[in-house]
């Protein structure tokens, strides 16, 4: 008798369940979709679209390619990547979640980096930019710029650590010469950058609106504040951070930013697959990044404590609500390192 796969029933059941929820609470879905469209028009497009164009142009332009050689020592010795991968790493850390994977996929298609290097980039260059973390989360949601800076440093250091750990067993790349990298002319690079940026923005906005509908449906059900916060953090990072700022602590925010939400993961999944990476391992690294971000946030807040009274609209964000020890922190970081190195033994990390 043939075995019936569970996945064969899971997808239809999920589709039917989603359709039932759309019928049960259409007003919530409409409000969520409208909220998603407003978010795209007022936040997502203005903040991400310029970075997508600039990062793509820097990666493809021959003039900018020569300038990227300045970062060659850092890229080769710390991340074990060629200098041409610098735009993916830099903009991945400072430009917003989808930018790093988008640039890595473009570099791979142009032949500037190989599949193994592109796969490593997709595992650690999916990070929230300072504009979102410091301004939106720190200043607006928490009412404290210092908290936003701590959160950004937590996510940034977590990504750098993962990138360093992934490169431990990778061979050090040779220094690239001008003839080794296939580049376009400056005019061609500009045209392709705008076209790629526009195509990427359509995908990002589509997923943002879809998950805004999900967030709208979640508000229809009477979940407890903690359960609703957890669900929002899992699905969509903006709604998750907004909910966590009211119902959780700073470490939950750091973990939510490190995870990025399924919405961000699905936004970059096309680029992840295009370089030969495995989605399951990609999301595993997102989970590792979330835990590591929370741990680093705990270390920073222990060194630079934040008082509860410093927050204007948050009563539960405080480092003192999370008890831990430095040995336990070091042990967790070591376990993360062992996990990453173990995944990297077969050379193909994703």
PEGI-V934729 format. One record per residue. NEAR is the number of other C-alpha atoms within 10 Angstrom. Layout:
near=NEAR
near=NEAR
This chain:
near=3
near=4
near=5
near=8
near=8
near=8
near=9
near=9
near=10
near=11
near=11
near=11
near=12
near=11
near=11
near=12
near=12
near=14
near=11
near=12
near=17
near=17
near=11
near=13
near=16
near=16
near=15
near=21
near=26
near=16
near=16
near=24
near=21
near=16
near=18
near=24
near=19
near=13
near=17
near=21
near=13
near=11
near=13
near=19
near=18
near=11
near=17
near=21
near=18
near=14
near=20
near=26
near=22
near=18
near=24
near=28
near=26
near=25
near=27
near=29
near=21
near=19
near=14
near=15
near=21
near=14
near=14
near=19
near=19
near=12
near=15
near=21
near=15
near=15
near=22
near=19
near=15
near=18
near=27
near=24
near=29
near=25
near=25
near=26
near=28
near=26
near=26
near=28
near=28
near=14
near=27
near=30
near=25
near=21
near=27
near=23
near=24
near=28
near=32
near=32
near=29
near=27
near=32
near=35
near=25
near=22
near=26
near=19
near=16
near=16
near=14
near=22
near=20
near=16
near=20
near=17
near=25
near=29
near=26
near=26
near=26
near=30
near=25
near=27
near=27
near=33
near=29
near=26
near=23
near=22
near=16
near=22
near=27
near=24
near=18
near=19
near=26
near=24
near=18
near=16
near=22
near=27
near=19
near=20
near=18
near=16
near=25
near=27
near=17
near=23
near=30
near=29
near=20
near=28
near=31
near=24
near=17
near=26
near=26
near=17
near=20
near=23
near=23
near=18
near=21
near=26
near=22
near=17
near=14
near=18
near=11
near=16
near=16
near=11
near=13
near=14
near=9
near=10
near=7
near=10
near=17
near=14
near=20
near=16
near=11
near=16
near=11
near=13
near=20
near=19
near=13
near=17
near=24
near=18
near=13
near=17
near=22
near=16
near=11
near=22
near=20
near=14
near=14
near=22
near=19
near=17
near=20
near=25
near=22
near=18
near=25
near=29
near=23
near=21
near=25
near=23
near=22
near=19
near=14
near=15
near=10
near=9
near=12
near=9
near=14
near=14
near=12
near=21
near=23
near=19
near=18
near=26
near=26
near=17
near=22
near=25
near=24
near=22
near=20
near=24
near=29
near=20
near=21
near=30
near=24
near=18
near=19
near=22
near=19
near=27
near=26
near=24
near=28
near=31
near=26
near=30
near=32
near=31
near=31
near=27
near=24
near=19
near=22
near=21
near=22
near=17
near=23
near=22
near=21
near=17
near=23
near=25
near=16
near=17
near=24
near=15
near=23
near=16
near=16
near=10
near=14
near=22
near=19
near=15
near=22
near=25
near=18
near=21
near=31
near=25
near=23
near=27
near=30
near=24
near=24
near=23
near=28
near=26
near=18
near=17
near=21
near=14
near=9
near=12
near=14
near=20
near=13
near=14
near=11
near=16
near=20
near=11
near=15
near=20
near=17
near=17
near=27
near=21
near=21
near=16
near=12
near=11
near=7
near=13
near=9
near=12
near=9
near=11
near=16
near=12
near=11
near=15
near=19
near=12
near=12
near=20
near=18
near=13
near=14
near=21
near=18
near=13
near=14
near=19
near=11
near=10
near=15
near=16
near=21
near=26
